[in-house]
Protein backbone atom coordinates (compact mmCIF):
# COMPACT_ATOMS: atom_id res chain seq x y z
CA UNK A 1 0.00 0.00 0.00
CA UNK A 2 1.22 3.49 -0.66
CA UNK A 3 1.81 5.54 2.45
CA UNK A 4 -0.22 8.65 3.13
CA UNK A 5 2.91 10.72 2.43
CA UNK A 6 6.49 10.07 1.21
CA UNK A 7 8.75 8.90 4.03
CA UNK A 8 12.34 7.74 4.53
CA UNK A 9 14.48 6.63 7.49
CA UNK A 10 11.42 5.28 9.32
CA UNK A 11 11.52 2.26 11.59
CA UNK A 12 8.88 -0.47 11.46
CA UNK A 13 7.60 -3.21 13.71
CA UNK A 14 4.97 -5.92 13.46
CA UNK A 15 2.79 -6.23 16.56
CA UNK A 16 0.13 -8.91 16.30
CA UNK A 17 -1.57 -8.35 12.94
CA UNK A 18 -0.66 -4.64 12.79
CA UNK A 19 2.32 -3.06 11.10
CA UNK A 20 3.62 0.18 12.65
CA UNK A 21 5.92 2.72 11.00
CA UNK A 22 7.54 5.33 13.26
CA UNK A 23 9.11 8.64 12.44
CA UNK A 24 11.83 9.25 9.91
CA UNK A 25 11.90 12.10 7.44
CA UNK A 26 9.08 13.43 5.29
CA UNK A 27 9.33 16.02 2.53
CA UNK A 28 9.10 18.75 5.16
CA UNK A 29 11.80 17.38 7.48
CA UNK A 30 12.02 15.03 10.45
CA UNK A 31 8.76 13.67 11.78
CA UNK A 32 7.43 11.89 14.85
CA UNK A 33 4.34 10.63 13.00
CA UNK A 34 3.31 7.00 13.47
CA UNK A 35 1.34 5.10 10.85
CA UNK A 36 -0.44 1.81 11.44
CA UNK A 37 -2.14 -0.70 9.18
CA UNK A 38 -3.72 -4.13 9.39
CA UNK A 39 -1.52 -6.69 7.64
CA UNK A 40 -4.48 -8.81 6.41
CA UNK A 41 -6.13 -5.67 4.95
CA UNK A 42 -2.85 -4.62 3.41
CA UNK A 43 -2.37 -7.98 1.72
CA UNK A 44 -6.02 -8.15 0.58
CA UNK A 45 -5.78 -4.70 -0.97
CA UNK A 46 -2.89 -5.74 -3.17
CA UNK A 47 -3.49 -6.85 -6.72
CA UNK A 48 -0.34 -8.98 -6.82
CA UNK A 49 0.61 -11.07 -3.82
CA UNK A 50 4.11 -12.33 -2.96
CA UNK A 51 4.33 -9.80 -0.20
CA UNK A 52 1.73 -7.76 -1.91
CA UNK A 53 3.76 -6.52 -4.88
CA UNK A 54 5.70 -4.13 -2.63
CA UNK A 55 2.44 -3.48 -0.75
CA UNK A 56 0.71 -1.16 -3.22
CA UNK A 57 -2.96 -0.22 -3.40
CA UNK A 58 -4.89 2.25 -5.46
CA UNK A 59 -4.83 5.87 -4.21
CA UNK A 60 -8.53 5.60 -3.38
CA UNK A 61 -7.80 2.85 -0.84
CA UNK A 62 -4.59 4.11 0.74
CA UNK A 63 -6.23 6.25 3.42
CA UNK A 64 -8.32 3.29 4.59
CA UNK A 65 -5.30 0.99 4.85
CA UNK A 66 -2.81 3.25 6.68
CA UNK A 67 -4.00 5.36 9.59
CA UNK A 68 -2.13 7.85 11.69
CA UNK A 69 -1.98 7.27 15.43
CA UNK A 70 -0.43 9.27 18.30
CA UNK A 71 2.95 10.76 17.39
CA UNK A 72 6.04 9.07 18.80
CA UNK A 73 7.41 10.91 21.84
CA UNK A 74 10.84 11.49 20.24
CA UNK A 75 12.35 11.85 16.78
CA UNK A 76 14.19 8.87 15.26
CA UNK A 77 13.14 6.30 17.89
CA UNK A 78 13.69 2.66 17.08
CA UNK A 79 10.71 0.40 17.62
CA UNK A 80 10.17 -3.20 18.59
CA UNK A 81 7.43 -5.48 19.81
CA UNK A 82 7.80 -6.77 23.34
CA UNK A 83 5.20 -8.90 25.14
CA UNK A 84 2.60 -7.91 22.54
CA UNK A 85 3.22 -4.17 22.97
CA UNK A 86 4.77 -1.63 20.61
CA UNK A 87 7.85 -0.12 22.26
CA UNK A 88 9.77 3.00 21.15
CA UNK A 89 13.42 2.96 22.24
CA UNK A 90 15.78 5.94 22.33
CA UNK A 91 15.51 8.81 19.93
CA UNK A 92 16.42 12.45 19.65
CA UNK A 93 14.99 15.56 21.28
CA UNK A 94 16.42 19.08 21.18
CA UNK A 95 19.48 17.80 19.31
CA UNK A 96 20.40 15.24 21.99
CA UNK A 97 20.15 11.45 21.92
CA UNK A 98 18.17 9.85 24.73
CA UNK A 99 17.75 6.40 26.21
CA UNK A 100 14.03 6.82 26.88
CA UNK A 101 11.75 3.79 26.51
CA UNK A 102 8.03 4.30 25.96
CA UNK A 103 5.16 1.88 25.30
CA UNK A 104 2.19 2.59 23.01
CA UNK A 105 -1.23 2.22 24.66
CA UNK A 106 -3.68 1.36 21.89
CA UNK A 107 -6.72 1.94 24.14
CA UNK A 108 -5.83 5.58 24.88
CA UNK A 109 -3.83 6.18 21.66
CA UNK A 110 -0.92 7.50 23.71
CA UNK A 111 2.68 6.72 24.65
CA UNK A 112 3.51 5.93 28.29
NORBELZI-V333031 format. One record per run of one state. SS is the DSSP state (H for helix, E for strand, L for the rest). FROM is the first residue (numbers start at 0). LEN is the number of residues. If there is no record, write none. Layout:
SS/FROM/LEN
SS/FROM/LEN
//
This chain:
L/0/7
E/7/1
L/8/2
E/10/5
L/15/2
E/17/9
L/26/2
E/28/10
H/38/7
L/45/6
H/51/4
L/55/3
H/58/7
E/65/4
L/69/5
E/74/1
L/75/2
E/77/5
L/82/2
E/84/9
L/93/2
E/95/10
L/105/4
E/109/2
L/111/1
//
